[in-house]
Structures are given as structure tokens and as C-alpha cells.
């Protein structure tokens, strides 16, 4: 019984001491609320809110305008064509600068692993593929530069 009274006394003292500490001001703590504007200061007029919403409104773009913008991005690159066996197989292009492309519309004549070419095409970074190998490049023109590095029947990984 004495132990229960002793534990009860310790608990009451601890609780009192804890609650007393919460009520004291700490001079070392900076008051962060004084720098924040009040709700009244944050209010804006109805016209300002309407203007803000109007400024954020999206404007539609005609489909032809999007196509025209993509044609301006035509690139000519030098590098090599490689066959990759990933996702059923596809032809990839690695430029001399190390940029990686998934080729779309590559003529069968140029589908040779290791073929060094100069390729002209339209990059389409917004197009997703299962190959996940660089940017998709729609092939417009291919000029063969070197056939000595072609490896027949061997895919690269």
C-alpha cells in the first residue's frame, strides 16, 4: 500500500512539473508569428482574383500548329544503327555524341547492326515506347558512311 501511495505521489509531482514547464515563457525562442501577414492583409479584391484566374487559363492550340512546331526540330546526326533484342527487337541509333534514339520508319535496307550512317529525322521526346531506349526519332533520310562495322546476325544488348 505504501508503494502505491509513493508511486501516486511521484506521478502527481511529475505531472505538475511538466504542466508548469509548458506555461513558462522561453526568452531564447523567437516569435515567428509577428512576421506573418494577418488574414485581413491577405485579402484581395474580386477583380484581382478574376484577373489571376484569367491569366492562368489555357488556350487551345490547333493540331496543325503542333505538327508545324515538330517539323522545326529536324535534326541530322552521325552515328551507328544497332539492333536490340529487347521487347521483341527494334533498331536503335547511337550518335557520335552518345545520344540514344529509337528509330521509327527505318527502311529495311538500312536495318543492319553496326551500320555507320548520317541520319536525318524528327525527334519526338513526348512519344512513349516499350523499348525505353532514348528519344523516338522518325527517320526521314539515311546516308551510309561505313559498312565495315556491320555484324550480320548479332544483336547488341
N, C-alpha and C positions, 0 to 999 in steps of 0.2 A: 504494500500500500504506500509506503514511504517513497518507493521508486516511482510510482505513478504520479504522486504529488510533485516530486523533483522534476520529472520529465515535463509535466504540465507547466511548471514554473519556468523552465528553460524555454519551452515553446512560446509562452506568453512574452517573455523578455525578448526573444529573437524577433518575434512579430512586431513588437513595439519599436525596437531598434531599427528594423527595416523600414517601417512606415514613417518614422521620424526622419530618416535619411532622404526619403522621397520629397519631403516638404521643404528642405533647405535649398537656398539659392547657391549656385556654384558660380563664383566670380570668374573662374577661368573659362567658362563656356560662353561663346559669342552668341548673341541673339541674332538668329538668322531670319527671323520674320520681319524685321524692320526694313529690309531692303526690298521686299516683295511688294508689288503694287496691290492695292486693295481691289475688290471686285468692282467698285464704282469706277476706278481708273481704267479698268479693262473693258468697260462697256464701249461699244461703238454705235454709230448711228445706223439706222436702217439702210440708208443709201450706201454707206461704206460696206456693209455686209453683202448687199446685192451686187455691188461692183466687184468684190472679191470673188463671189461665186461666178459671175460672168467672165472674169479674167481666167478662171480655171476650166471653162467649158471647152470640150474637144470639138474640133471642126473636122468634118468628114473629108477624106481625100478620094478623088475619083480613082478607079482601078487603073486607068490609063496613065495617070500621073505616077503611080507606084512603079509600073513597068518602065516608064521612061527614066525614072531615077535609077533603077537597077542597071540599065544599059550604059549609064555613065561610068559604071565601076569596072568596065572591061579591063582585064589585065593580061599581060604577056609575060610568061615565066619560063625559065630554063631549068631543067632537072630531069628526073628519071621516072618512068612508069613502072610500078610494081604490082604483081598480083598477090592479093591477100586472101587466104582461105577462111577468114573469119565470116560468120553469118552467111554461109553459102558461097562465099567468094565474091570479090569485087576488085576493080582496078583502082589503084591509088597513085597519086603523084606526089613526089617529094622534091621541092625546089632546091636549087643550089644553096639557098639561104636557110634551108631546113624547115620551111613551111610545108604543112601536110594538107593534102586535098583528097576528097573522094570524087572520082571522075564520073560525071553523068553524060551520056551521049558520046562516049568514046567509040570511034569506028573500029570494027573488028580488025582491020588492017594494022592498027596500032596497039592492039591488045597483046603486047609482048613484054614479059617480065625482064626488067633491066634496060629497056629501050630508053636511050637518052634523047630528049626532044625539047623543042621550044613550043610551048602550048599557049594558045590564046583562049580565054574563056571569061565567063561571068561568075564571080564568086557569089554564093548565096548563104551567108552565115546564119540566116534565120531558118533554113531548112534543116529538119532533124532527120537522121537516118539511123538504122540499126548498126551500121559499121562503126560509128563513133570514131572516125579517123579524120580529124581535121575538118576543114570547111568544104562544103559541096561546091564543085566547080563544073558549070555547064560548059562543055567543050565546044568551041566554035571553029578552031583551026589547030592543026598539029603539023609541025615540020620536024622531020627526023634529022638528028645531028650525029648520032653514033649508034651503030648496030653491034659493035664488037662486045658489048657487055650483056647482050641478051642471053638469058639462060632458059632454054626450052624445057618445059615440063616441070619446072621447080618453082614453087611458090615461096614467098618470103613470109616471115612471121613477125 
